[in-house]
Amino acid sequence: MVKVLIVEDSSMLCNLMEELLIKYTDFEYDIAKTYKEAQKFLEKSKYDFAAVDLHLPDSNGTQIVPLVNRHGISPIIFTSDVSSQMRETFESANIVDYVLKERFDSIVEVIEKLLQLVANRKKKIMIVDDSLTYRYYLKHNLSMHEFQIFEAANGSIALELLDENPDIELIITDYYMPVMDGLEFTKKVRRKYSKREVAIIALTSETNSLITSKFLKSGANDFITKPYSRDEFYARLYQNIDSLDIYNQVTELFEVDIINTLCEVTEYKSAETGSHIRRIKDYTALLAQLVGVHKDEAQLIGRMAALHDIGKIAIPDSILAKPAKLNDKEFDIIKTHCSHGKHILEEAFKSDKVTGKIAIDIAYLHHERYDGKGYPLGLIKNEIPLNAKIVALVDCFDALATKRIYKDAWKIDEVFEYIEKESGKAFDPKLVKKFIEHKASFINILYSYDQPANNVA
């Protein structure tokens, strides 16, 4: 739970801040109206963030920031002071940002900045600069805003880091570097990632407009000339982040449409019902969370799991709808649905490689076995991606627990006995353990759709 300290002597502003915190966040918070109250709160509790007034009745404007800094917090400042001295304080002190009190919407802006800091914890930024000093300076300023930071001393190292962390959203690169300079690095990044996938901001002390043009034409999203103020840096940084967020929101809506369409196609071709697809989505999201995957990521994995059998659209209806056991030739044909699914999803998710990898791993590898006796690759244990191992288990559970065209539903106790027996064989023992511990939750999902209760023990 995020915890925030508010330090403000105005009762009216405190009441408004409290109302907005309750309405728009789930943060825990404390409100102090004096320096001494703030001091007592900080001694008793640990806070993630702070929003503080510089001028309090029992202190001057130079005391509150060092106080919260000593407790590991870089605060957001309320101030009506826009003097050059205030600007110098912001440039040199450990302060996230300052908000002008004279603006009618200043309190709303504080709430927005606090929510942005929480969102930043999921965002990855890479700094590419051969100067250790300058990398430290950038890392310090970005860390105050809660970003996850990666560092590289040249473009070659940065490319390796980007391959290892394809979810890096923004890159800040210098121009002059050994091994590979920023311009060449930008060109290489753009061969793999579009401006909508990874934003690039170029930094240089070079005032030559030709360099600026070369960077922008080579794929940089933005360009900042040194020296620059922190106001300018943060403004340009967040402009690029906001652009990516807007694109991602549109992409997510498009992604939902794609998934729904593909699921409808799968439903139409498959002998299973649409309820099977919805149950697989829910089972997968639940089991992913139970083994420690963050809730948002688990939900995404669940949505991708709904596409696990998309490759069946390439399998003849005579095989999919056969009301008897398949012969060896037919079974070899139906096994190809994994490869077909992989190819379909590679095309569908060309513009979103991160999400696409989740969907492709599941569709291609959900028939692998923990003991290496599965298909199509015969992977073993941790060679199999976690997402695919989860779907392998829950897909089997649903297949056994429900009526299919070629079989009746098993008794639910028999299904769990089979899952336990296959621990370490077909399924990852860690997943089986969590699955069995929370069997009631999976049974609840099983019967939450249109599955008749004809298989109760």
SULJOQUI-V674213 format. One record per residue. N is the residue number from 0. RES is the residue in one small letter. PHI is phi in degrees with one decimal (none if undefined). PSI is psi in whole degrees, -180 to 180 (none if undefined). BURIAL is 1 if it has 16 or more other ideal C-beta (glycine too) atoms within 10 Angstrom, else 0. Layout:
BEGIN
n=N res=RES phi=PHI psi=PSI burial=BURIAL
n=N res=RES phi=PHI psi=PSI burial=BURIAL
END
This chain:
BEGIN
n=0 res=m phi=none psi=132 burial=0
n=1 res=v phi=-75.5 psi=135 burial=1
n=2 res=k phi=-123.4 psi=133 burial=0
n=3 res=v phi=-124.7 psi=140 burial=1
n=4 res=l phi=-107.7 psi=125 burial=1
n=5 res=i phi=-105.9 psi=129 burial=1
n=6 res=v phi=-123.9 psi=107 burial=1
n=7 res=e phi=-156.1 psi=132 burial=1
n=8 res=d phi=-87.5 psi=-11 burial=1
n=9 res=s phi=-84.2 psi=119 burial=0
n=10 res=s phi=-62.2 psi=-38 burial=0
n=11 res=m phi=-63.3 psi=-46 burial=0
n=12 res=l phi=-67.2 psi=-37 burial=1
n=13 res=c phi=-62.6 psi=-44 burial=1
n=14 res=n phi=-64.0 psi=-41 burial=0
n=15 res=l phi=-66.1 psi=-43 burial=1
n=16 res=m phi=-60.8 psi=-44 burial=1
n=17 res=e phi=-62.8 psi=-42 burial=0
n=18 res=e phi=-61.4 psi=-42 burial=0
n=19 res=l phi=-70.9 psi=-37 burial=1
n=20 res=l phi=-61.6 psi=-42 burial=1
n=21 res=i phi=-68.1 psi=-41 burial=0
n=22 res=k phi=-75.1 psi=-39 burial=0
n=23 res=y phi=-112.8 psi=-5 burial=0
n=24 res=t phi=-136.6 psi=169 burial=0
n=25 res=d phi=-114.2 psi=26 burial=0
n=26 res=f phi=-70.5 psi=146 burial=1
n=27 res=e phi=-82.6 psi=150 burial=0
n=28 res=y phi=-153.4 psi=155 burial=1
n=29 res=d phi=-127.9 psi=148 burial=1
n=30 res=i phi=-121.8 psi=123 burial=1
n=31 res=a phi=-113.6 psi=140 burial=1
n=32 res=k phi=-106.2 psi=-5 burial=1
n=33 res=t phi=-138.8 psi=167 burial=0
n=34 res=y phi=-62.0 psi=-44 burial=1
n=35 res=k phi=-64.2 psi=-40 burial=0
n=36 res=e phi=-63.0 psi=-42 burial=1
n=37 res=a phi=-61.5 psi=-42 burial=1
n=38 res=q phi=-59.3 psi=-44 burial=1
n=39 res=k phi=-65.9 psi=-44 burial=0
n=40 res=f phi=-59.8 psi=-44 burial=1
n=41 res=l phi=-67.0 psi=-30 burial=1
n=42 res=e phi=-72.4 psi=-28 burial=0
n=43 res=k phi=-94.1 psi=-32 burial=0
n=44 res=s phi=-130.1 psi=159 burial=0
n=45 res=k phi=-104.0 psi=132 burial=0
n=46 res=y phi=-117.5 psi=147 burial=1
n=47 res=d phi=-80.5 psi=-44 burial=1
n=48 res=f phi=-137.9 psi=164 burial=1
n=49 res=a phi=-144.3 psi=145 burial=1
n=50 res=a phi=-125.1 psi=118 burial=1
n=51 res=v phi=-131.8 psi=146 burial=1
n=52 res=d phi=-84.4 psi=134 burial=1
n=53 res=l phi=-68.9 psi=-34 burial=1
n=54 res=h phi=-109.7 psi=104 burial=0
n=55 res=l phi=-111.1 psi=156 burial=1
n=56 res=p phi=-63.4 psi=-24 burial=0
n=57 res=d phi=-113.3 psi=22 burial=0
n=58 res=s phi=-157.8 psi=162 burial=1
n=59 res=n phi=-91.8 psi=179 burial=0
n=60 res=g phi=-73.3 psi=0 burial=1
n=61 res=t phi=-103.0 psi=-2 burial=0
n=62 res=q phi=-98.9 psi=-36 burial=0
n=63 res=i phi=-69.1 psi=-37 burial=1
n=64 res=v phi=-65.0 psi=-49 burial=1
n=65 res=p phi=-58.9 psi=-32 burial=0
n=66 res=l phi=-63.2 psi=-52 burial=1
n=67 res=v phi=-70.4 psi=-32 burial=1
n=68 res=n phi=-59.4 psi=-40 burial=0
n=69 res=r phi=-62.7 psi=-21 burial=0
n=70 res=h phi=-100.7 psi=20 burial=1
n=71 res=g phi=76.3 psi=23 burial=0
n=72 res=i phi=-119.5 psi=131 burial=1
n=73 res=s phi=-98.6 psi=114 burial=1
n=74 res=p phi=-87.0 psi=164 burial=1
n=75 res=i phi=-91.3 psi=135 burial=1
n=76 res=i phi=-104.9 psi=134 burial=1
n=77 res=f phi=-91.5 psi=133 burial=1
n=78 res=t phi=-158.0 psi=151 burial=1
n=79 res=s phi=-107.2 psi=5 burial=0
n=80 res=d phi=-94.4 psi=117 burial=0
n=81 res=v phi=-116.2 psi=29 burial=0
n=82 res=s phi=-74.5 psi=168 burial=0
n=83 res=s phi=-63.9 psi=-31 burial=0
n=84 res=q phi=-65.3 psi=-42 burial=0
n=85 res=m phi=-62.7 psi=-43 burial=1
n=86 res=r phi=-61.2 psi=-41 burial=0
n=87 res=e phi=-64.0 psi=-39 burial=0
n=88 res=t phi=-61.9 psi=-45 burial=1
n=89 res=f phi=-63.3 psi=-42 burial=1
n=90 res=e phi=-64.8 psi=-32 burial=0
n=91 res=s phi=-105.3 psi=-21 burial=0
n=92 res=a phi=-93.0 psi=165 burial=0
n=93 res=n phi=-82.8 psi=79 burial=1
n=94 res=i phi=-127.2 psi=132 burial=1
n=95 res=v phi=-66.4 psi=-51 burial=1
n=96 res=d phi=-170.1 psi=170 burial=1
n=97 res=y phi=-124.5 psi=147 burial=1
n=98 res=v phi=-123.0 psi=130 burial=1
n=99 res=l phi=-80.8 psi=125 burial=0
n=100 res=k phi=-66.2 psi=-25 burial=1
n=101 res=e phi=-68.6 psi=-15 burial=0
n=102 res=r phi=-82.2 psi=136 burial=0
n=103 res=f phi=-65.0 psi=-27 burial=0
n=104 res=d phi=-101.7 psi=22 burial=0
n=105 res=s phi=-62.9 psi=-38 burial=1
n=106 res=i phi=-68.7 psi=-39 burial=1
n=107 res=v phi=-61.1 psi=-40 burial=0
n=108 res=e phi=-63.3 psi=-37 burial=0
n=109 res=v phi=-61.8 psi=-46 burial=1
n=110 res=i phi=-60.6 psi=-44 burial=1
n=111 res=e phi=-60.9 psi=-41 burial=0
n=112 res=k phi=-67.2 psi=-38 burial=1
n=113 res=l phi=-63.9 psi=-43 burial=1
n=114 res=l phi=-65.4 psi=-36 burial=0
n=115 res=q phi=-63.8 psi=-40 burial=1
n=116 res=l phi=-60.9 psi=-41 burial=1
n=117 res=v phi=-64.8 psi=-44 burial=0
n=118 res=a phi=-63.1 psi=-35 burial=0
n=119 res=n phi=-62.4 psi=-24 burial=1
n=120 res=r phi=-61.7 psi=-20 burial=0
n=121 res=k phi=-96.1 psi=-4 burial=0
n=122 res=k phi=-98.1 psi=135 burial=1
n=123 res=k phi=-109.8 psi=130 burial=1
n=124 res=i phi=-125.3 psi=139 burial=1
n=125 res=m phi=-113.0 psi=133 burial=1
n=126 res=i phi=-103.7 psi=127 burial=1
n=127 res=v phi=-121.0 psi=107 burial=1
n=128 res=d phi=-161.1 psi=137 burial=1
n=129 res=d phi=-78.8 psi=-12 burial=1
n=130 res=s phi=-87.2 psi=115 burial=0
n=131 res=l phi=-61.7 psi=-39 burial=0
n=132 res=t phi=-62.2 psi=-45 burial=0
n=133 res=y phi=-73.0 psi=-34 burial=0
n=134 res=r phi=-61.6 psi=-42 burial=1
n=135 res=y phi=-61.9 psi=-43 burial=0
n=136 res=y phi=-60.3 psi=-48 burial=0
n=137 res=l phi=-66.0 psi=-43 burial=1
n=138 res=k phi=-60.7 psi=-42 burial=1
n=139 res=h phi=-60.9 psi=-47 burial=0
n=140 res=n phi=-67.2 psi=-37 burial=1
n=141 res=l phi=-74.9 psi=-35 burial=1
n=142 res=s phi=-64.8 psi=-34 burial=0
n=143 res=m phi=-61.0 psi=-25 burial=1
n=144 res=h phi=-97.0 psi=13 burial=1
n=145 res=e phi=73.6 psi=14 burial=1
n=146 res=f phi=-72.5 psi=154 burial=1
n=147 res=q phi=-83.2 psi=128 burial=1
n=148 res=i phi=-114.0 psi=136 burial=0
n=149 res=f phi=-120.2 psi=146 burial=1
n=150 res=e phi=-126.1 psi=144 burial=1
n=151 res=a phi=-144.4 psi=142 burial=1
n=152 res=a phi=-87.2 psi=-11 burial=1
n=153 res=n phi=-160.8 psi=173 burial=1
n=154 res=g phi=-64.0 psi=-33 burial=1
n=155 res=s phi=-64.8 psi=-47 burial=1
n=156 res=i phi=-64.2 psi=-39 burial=1
n=157 res=a phi=-62.1 psi=-39 burial=1
n=158 res=l phi=-63.1 psi=-39 burial=1
n=159 res=e phi=-63.7 psi=-44 burial=0
n=160 res=l phi=-63.4 psi=-39 burial=1
n=161 res=l phi=-67.4 psi=-36 burial=1
n=162 res=d phi=-63.7 psi=-38 burial=0
n=163 res=e phi=-77.3 psi=-23 burial=0
n=164 res=n phi=-133.5 psi=71 burial=0
n=165 res=p phi=-66.8 psi=-8 burial=0
n=166 res=d phi=-91.9 psi=10 burial=0
n=167 res=i phi=-61.2 psi=129 burial=1
n=168 res=e phi=-96.6 psi=-29 burial=1
n=169 res=l phi=-143.9 psi=140 burial=1
n=170 res=i phi=-123.1 psi=132 burial=1
n=171 res=i phi=-111.5 psi=116 burial=1
n=172 res=t phi=-124.6 psi=141 burial=1
n=173 res=d phi=-78.4 psi=168 burial=1
n=174 res=y phi=-90.1 psi=-64 burial=1
n=175 res=y phi=-80.6 psi=114 burial=0
n=176 res=m phi=-147.8 psi=151 burial=1
n=177 res=p phi=-72.6 psi=167 burial=0
n=178 res=v phi=69.2 psi=-63 burial=0
n=179 res=m phi=-146.2 psi=120 burial=1
n=180 res=d phi=-78.8 psi=174 burial=1
n=181 res=g phi=-65.1 psi=-33 burial=1
n=182 res=l phi=-68.7 psi=-46 burial=1
n=183 res=e phi=-65.3 psi=-38 burial=0
n=184 res=f phi=-60.9 psi=-45 burial=1
n=185 res=t phi=-59.4 psi=-44 burial=1
n=186 res=k phi=-60.2 psi=-43 burial=1
n=187 res=k phi=-68.9 psi=-38 burial=1
n=188 res=v phi=-62.2 psi=-43 burial=1
n=189 res=r phi=-68.7 psi=-16 burial=1
n=190 res=r phi=-70.5 psi=-21 burial=0
n=191 res=k phi=-114.4 psi=-31 burial=0
n=192 res=y phi=-128.8 psi=134 burial=1
n=193 res=s phi=-79.7 psi=171 burial=0
n=194 res=k phi=-62.8 psi=-24 burial=1
n=195 res=r phi=-84.4 psi=-13 burial=1
n=196 res=e phi=-97.0 psi=-44 burial=1
n=197 res=v phi=-135.2 psi=122 burial=1
n=198 res=a phi=-86.8 psi=143 burial=1
n=199 res=i phi=-123.7 psi=125 burial=1
n=200 res=i phi=-111.3 psi=122 burial=1
n=201 res=a phi=-92.4 psi=136 burial=1
n=202 res=l phi=-119.9 psi=134 burial=1
n=203 res=t phi=-162.4 psi=155 burial=1
n=204 res=s phi=-88.0 psi=-1 burial=0
n=205 res=e phi=-71.9 psi=123 burial=0
n=206 res=t phi=-94.6 psi=1 burial=0
n=207 res=n phi=-68.3 psi=119 burial=0
n=208 res=s phi=-65.0 psi=-22 burial=0
n=209 res=l phi=-63.5 psi=-40 burial=0
n=210 res=i phi=-62.8 psi=-43 burial=1
n=211 res=t phi=-56.9 psi=-48 burial=1
n=212 res=s phi=-61.9 psi=-42 burial=0
n=213 res=k phi=-60.9 psi=-44 burial=1
n=214 res=f phi=-62.2 psi=-48 burial=1
n=215 res=l phi=-65.6 psi=-40 burial=0
n=216 res=k phi=-71.7 psi=-23 burial=0
n=217 res=s phi=-86.1 psi=-6 burial=1
n=218 res=g phi=122.2 psi=2 burial=1
n=219 res=a phi=-68.2 psi=142 burial=1
n=220 res=n phi=-80.1 psi=-29 burial=1
n=221 res=d phi=-157.4 psi=170 burial=1
n=222 res=f phi=-149.7 psi=130 burial=1
n=223 res=i phi=-125.9 psi=131 burial=1
n=224 res=t phi=-95.4 psi=132 burial=0
n=225 res=k phi=-78.4 psi=147 burial=0
n=226 res=p phi=-80.2 psi=157 burial=0
n=227 res=y phi=-142.0 psi=160 burial=0
n=228 res=s phi=-85.7 psi=161 burial=0
n=229 res=r phi=-65.0 psi=-34 burial=0
n=230 res=d phi=-56.6 psi=-48 burial=0
n=231 res=e phi=-65.1 psi=-44 burial=0
n=232 res=f phi=-59.6 psi=-50 burial=1
n=233 res=y phi=-67.0 psi=-37 burial=1
n=234 res=a phi=-61.9 psi=-46 burial=0
n=235 res=r phi=-69.6 psi=-38 burial=1
n=236 res=l phi=-58.2 psi=-51 burial=1
n=237 res=y phi=-73.9 psi=-27 burial=0
n=238 res=q phi=-59.8 psi=-43 burial=0
n=239 res=n phi=-71.1 psi=-40 burial=1
n=240 res=i phi=-64.7 psi=-43 burial=1
n=241 res=d phi=-61.8 psi=-40 burial=0
n=242 res=s phi=-62.0 psi=-43 burial=0
n=243 res=l phi=-64.4 psi=-41 burial=1
n=244 res=d phi=-63.0 psi=-42 burial=0
n=245 res=i phi=-62.4 psi=-45 burial=0
n=246 res=y phi=-61.8 psi=-43 burial=1
n=247 res=n phi=-64.8 psi=-36 burial=0
n=248 res=q phi=-64.6 psi=-43 burial=0
n=249 res=v phi=-64.6 psi=-43 burial=0
n=250 res=t phi=-61.8 psi=-39 burial=1
n=251 res=e phi=-63.8 psi=-41 burial=0
n=252 res=l phi=-63.4 psi=-41 burial=0
n=253 res=f phi=-64.8 psi=-40 burial=0
n=254 res=e phi=-60.7 psi=-42 burial=1
n=255 res=v phi=-61.4 psi=-41 burial=0
n=256 res=d phi=-62.6 psi=-43 burial=0
n=257 res=i phi=-61.0 psi=-48 burial=1
n=258 res=i phi=-61.0 psi=-46 burial=1
n=259 res=n phi=-61.3 psi=-42 burial=0
n=260 res=t phi=-64.2 psi=-47 burial=0
n=261 res=l phi=-63.6 psi=-38 burial=1
n=262 res=c phi=-64.9 psi=-40 burial=1
n=263 res=e phi=-62.0 psi=-41 burial=0
n=264 res=v phi=-63.4 psi=-44 burial=0
n=265 res=t phi=-62.1 psi=-44 burial=1
n=266 res=e phi=-57.4 psi=-45 burial=1
n=267 res=y phi=-62.1 psi=-39 burial=0
n=268 res=k phi=-83.9 psi=-29 burial=1
n=269 res=s phi=-88.5 psi=155 burial=1
n=270 res=a phi=-74.9 psi=-21 burial=0
n=271 res=e phi=-76.5 psi=163 burial=1
n=272 res=t phi=-90.7 psi=169 burial=1
n=273 res=g phi=-62.5 psi=-26 burial=1
n=274 res=s phi=-63.4 psi=-34 burial=1
n=275 res=h phi=-59.2 psi=-44 burial=1
n=276 res=i phi=-64.2 psi=-43 burial=1
n=277 res=r phi=-67.1 psi=-37 burial=1
n=278 res=r phi=-66.4 psi=-43 burial=1
n=279 res=i phi=-58.0 psi=-43 burial=1
n=280 res=k phi=-57.7 psi=-47 burial=1
n=281 res=d phi=-71.6 psi=-43 burial=1
n=282 res=y phi=-56.5 psi=-47 burial=1
n=283 res=t phi=-63.8 psi=-47 burial=1
n=284 res=a phi=-60.4 psi=-41 burial=1
n=285 res=l phi=-65.3 psi=-50 burial=1
n=286 res=l phi=-65.6 psi=-36 burial=1
n=287 res=a phi=-60.7 psi=-44 burial=1
n=288 res=q phi=-63.9 psi=-39 burial=1
n=289 res=l phi=-64.1 psi=-28 burial=1
n=290 res=v phi=-97.7 psi=14 burial=1
n=291 res=g phi=103.8 psi=4 burial=0
n=292 res=v phi=-75.6 psi=137 burial=1
n=293 res=h phi=-56.5 psi=146 burial=0
n=294 res=k phi=-54.3 psi=-47 burial=0
n=295 res=d phi=-62.6 psi=-43 burial=0
n=296 res=e phi=-66.8 psi=-39 burial=0
n=297 res=a phi=-62.0 psi=-40 burial=1
n=298 res=q phi=-64.1 psi=-40 burial=1
n=299 res=l phi=-63.8 psi=-45 burial=1
n=300 res=i phi=-60.3 psi=-39 burial=1
n=301 res=g phi=-61.4 psi=-43 burial=1
n=302 res=r phi=-63.8 psi=-39 burial=1
n=303 res=m phi=-70.3 psi=-31 burial=1
n=304 res=a phi=-63.4 psi=-26 burial=1
n=305 res=a phi=-61.1 psi=-17 burial=1
n=306 res=l phi=-99.5 psi=12 burial=1
n=307 res=h phi=-59.4 psi=-32 burial=1
n=308 res=d phi=-108.1 psi=23 burial=1
n=309 res=i phi=-58.3 psi=-29 burial=1
n=310 res=g phi=-64.5 psi=-14 burial=1
n=311 res=k phi=-68.6 psi=-13 burial=1
n=312 res=i phi=-66.9 psi=-17 burial=1
n=313 res=a phi=-94.6 psi=1 burial=0
n=314 res=i phi=-97.0 psi=136 burial=1
n=315 res=p phi=-57.0 psi=142 burial=0
n=316 res=d phi=-59.1 psi=-32 burial=0
n=317 res=s phi=-62.6 psi=-28 burial=0
n=318 res=i phi=-86.5 psi=-46 burial=1
n=319 res=l phi=-61.7 psi=-36 burial=1
n=320 res=a phi=-101.7 psi=13 burial=0
n=321 res=k phi=-68.6 psi=124 burial=1
n=322 res=p phi=-86.2 psi=37 burial=0
n=323 res=a phi=-156.6 psi=174 burial=0
n=324 res=k phi=-64.8 psi=141 burial=0
n=325 res=l phi=-76.7 psi=145 burial=0
n=326 res=n phi=-80.8 psi=175 burial=0
n=327 res=d phi=-59.5 psi=-42 burial=0
n=328 res=k phi=-64.8 psi=-43 burial=0
n=329 res=e phi=-65.4 psi=-37 burial=1
n=330 res=f phi=-66.6 psi=-39 burial=0
n=331 res=d phi=-61.6 psi=-36 burial=0
n=332 res=i phi=-68.7 psi=-45 burial=1
n=333 res=i phi=-68.3 psi=-27 burial=1
n=334 res=k phi=-64.6 psi=-21 burial=1
n=335 res=t phi=-72.6 psi=-8 burial=0
n=336 res=h phi=-62.2 psi=-25 burial=1
n=337 res=c phi=-66.1 psi=-48 burial=1
n=338 res=s phi=-67.5 psi=-40 burial=0
n=339 res=h phi=-61.3 psi=-42 burial=1
n=340 res=g phi=-61.1 psi=-42 burial=1
n=341 res=k phi=-57.6 psi=-47 burial=1
n=342 res=h phi=-67.7 psi=-40 burial=0
n=343 res=i phi=-62.4 psi=-45 burial=1
n=344 res=l phi=-75.4 psi=-28 burial=1
n=345 res=e phi=-60.4 psi=-38 burial=1
n=346 res=e phi=-74.1 psi=-42 burial=0
n=347 res=a phi=-66.0 psi=-32 burial=1
n=348 res=f phi=-112.3 psi=33 burial=1
n=349 res=k phi=-57.8 psi=-35 burial=0
n=350 res=s phi=-89.6 psi=-1 burial=0
n=351 res=d phi=-141.2 psi=83 burial=1
n=352 res=k phi=-67.6 psi=-34 burial=0
n=353 res=v phi=-67.1 psi=-53 burial=0
n=354 res=t phi=-64.5 psi=-40 burial=1
n=355 res=g phi=-58.5 psi=-40 burial=1
n=356 res=k phi=-61.5 psi=-40 burial=1
n=357 res=i phi=-61.4 psi=-49 burial=1
n=358 res=a phi=-63.4 psi=-43 burial=1
n=359 res=i phi=-67.3 psi=-44 burial=1
n=360 res=d phi=-56.7 psi=-42 burial=1
n=361 res=i phi=-68.6 psi=-50 burial=1
n=362 res=a phi=-63.3 psi=-38 burial=1
n=363 res=y phi=-81.2 psi=-33 burial=1
n=364 res=l phi=-119.6 psi=12 burial=1
n=365 res=h phi=-77.1 psi=-1 burial=1
n=366 res=h phi=-108.5 psi=12 burial=1
n=367 res=e phi=-72.4 psi=154 burial=1
n=368 res=r phi=-116.8 psi=150 burial=1
n=369 res=y phi=-59.7 psi=-31 burial=1
n=370 res=d phi=-87.9 psi=4 burial=0
n=371 res=g phi=87.2 psi=6 burial=0
n=372 res=k phi=-99.8 psi=16 burial=0
n=373 res=g phi=-94.0 psi=-166 burial=1
n=374 res=y phi=-139.1 psi=160 burial=0
n=375 res=p phi=-91.5 psi=-12 burial=0
n=376 res=l phi=-107.7 psi=-13 burial=0
n=377 res=g phi=68.7 psi=35 burial=0
n=378 res=l phi=-68.5 psi=158 burial=1
n=379 res=i phi=-130.2 psi=142 burial=0
n=380 res=k phi=46.1 psi=-122 burial=0
n=381 res=n phi=-78.3 psi=3 burial=0
n=382 res=e phi=-68.6 psi=-24 burial=0
n=383 res=i phi=-85.8 psi=127 burial=1
n=384 res=p phi=-58.5 psi=144 burial=1
n=385 res=l phi=-53.8 psi=-43 burial=1
n=386 res=n phi=-57.0 psi=-43 burial=1
n=387 res=a phi=-69.9 psi=-37 burial=1
n=388 res=k phi=-64.7 psi=-38 burial=1
n=389 res=i phi=-63.9 psi=-48 burial=1
n=390 res=v phi=-66.5 psi=-35 burial=1
n=391 res=a phi=-56.9 psi=-42 burial=1
n=392 res=l phi=-71.4 psi=-51 burial=1
n=393 res=v phi=-71.8 psi=-29 burial=1
n=394 res=d phi=-66.0 psi=-42 burial=1
n=395 res=c phi=-64.1 psi=-44 burial=1
n=396 res=f phi=-55.6 psi=-50 burial=1
n=397 res=d phi=-67.7 psi=-37 burial=1
n=398 res=a phi=-63.6 psi=-41 burial=1
n=399 res=l phi=-73.9 psi=-36 burial=1
n=400 res=a phi=-83.4 psi=-7 burial=1
n=401 res=t phi=-122.2 psi=158 burial=1
n=402 res=k phi=-75.6 psi=134 burial=0
n=403 res=r phi=-121.8 psi=169 burial=0
n=404 res=i phi=-62.5 psi=-24 burial=0
n=405 res=y phi=-108.1 psi=2 burial=0
n=406 res=k phi=-161.4 psi=158 burial=0
n=407 res=d phi=-87.8 psi=163 burial=0
n=408 res=a phi=-69.7 psi=141 burial=1
n=409 res=w phi=-76.8 psi=158 burial=1
n=410 res=k phi=-63.7 psi=142 burial=0
n=411 res=i phi=-63.0 psi=-36 burial=1
n=412 res=d phi=-64.5 psi=-36 burial=0
n=413 res=e phi=-66.1 psi=-35 burial=0
n=414 res=v phi=-63.6 psi=-48 burial=1
n=415 res=f phi=-66.2 psi=-36 burial=1
n=416 res=e phi=-61.8 psi=-42 burial=0
n=417 res=y phi=-65.4 psi=-44 burial=0
n=418 res=i phi=-59.3 psi=-45 burial=1
n=419 res=e phi=-64.0 psi=-40 burial=0
n=420 res=k phi=-64.2 psi=-32 burial=0
n=421 res=e phi=-88.9 psi=4 burial=1
n=422 res=s phi=-62.1 psi=127 burial=1
n=423 res=g phi=84.7 psi=-9 burial=0
n=424 res=k phi=-108.5 psi=-82 burial=0
n=425 res=a phi=-78.0 psi=-33 burial=1
n=426 res=f phi=-122.6 psi=153 burial=1
n=427 res=d phi=-65.9 psi=124 burial=1
n=428 res=p phi=-57.0 psi=-35 burial=0
n=429 res=k phi=-65.2 psi=-38 burial=0
n=430 res=l phi=-69.9 psi=-41 burial=1
n=431 res=v phi=-61.1 psi=-42 burial=1
n=432 res=k phi=-58.2 psi=-49 burial=0
n=433 res=k phi=-66.3 psi=-38 burial=1
n=434 res=f phi=-61.7 psi=-46 burial=1
n=435 res=i phi=-69.2 psi=-40 burial=0
n=436 res=e phi=-60.0 psi=-30 burial=0
n=437 res=h phi=-116.9 psi=34 burial=0
n=438 res=k phi=-57.2 psi=-35 burial=0
n=439 res=a phi=-60.9 psi=-37 burial=0
n=440 res=s phi=-66.7 psi=-39 burial=0
n=441 res=f phi=-72.1 psi=-36 burial=1
n=442 res=i phi=-63.7 psi=-39 burial=1
n=443 res=n phi=-60.7 psi=-42 burial=0
n=444 res=i phi=-64.9 psi=-42 burial=1
n=445 res=l phi=-53.9 psi=-43 burial=1
n=446 res=y phi=-97.8 psi=6 burial=0
n=447 res=s phi=-82.9 psi=-13 burial=0
n=448 res=y phi=-104.1 psi=-131 burial=0
n=449 res=d phi=-106.7 psi=20 burial=0
n=450 res=q phi=-75.3 psi=120 burial=1
n=451 res=p phi=-67.9 psi=145 burial=0
n=452 res=a phi=-83.3 psi=64 burial=0
n=453 res=n phi=-106.8 psi=8 burial=0
n=454 res=n phi=-125.2 psi=24 burial=1
n=455 res=v phi=-73.6 psi=138 burial=0
n=456 res=a phi=-64.9 psi=none burial=0
END
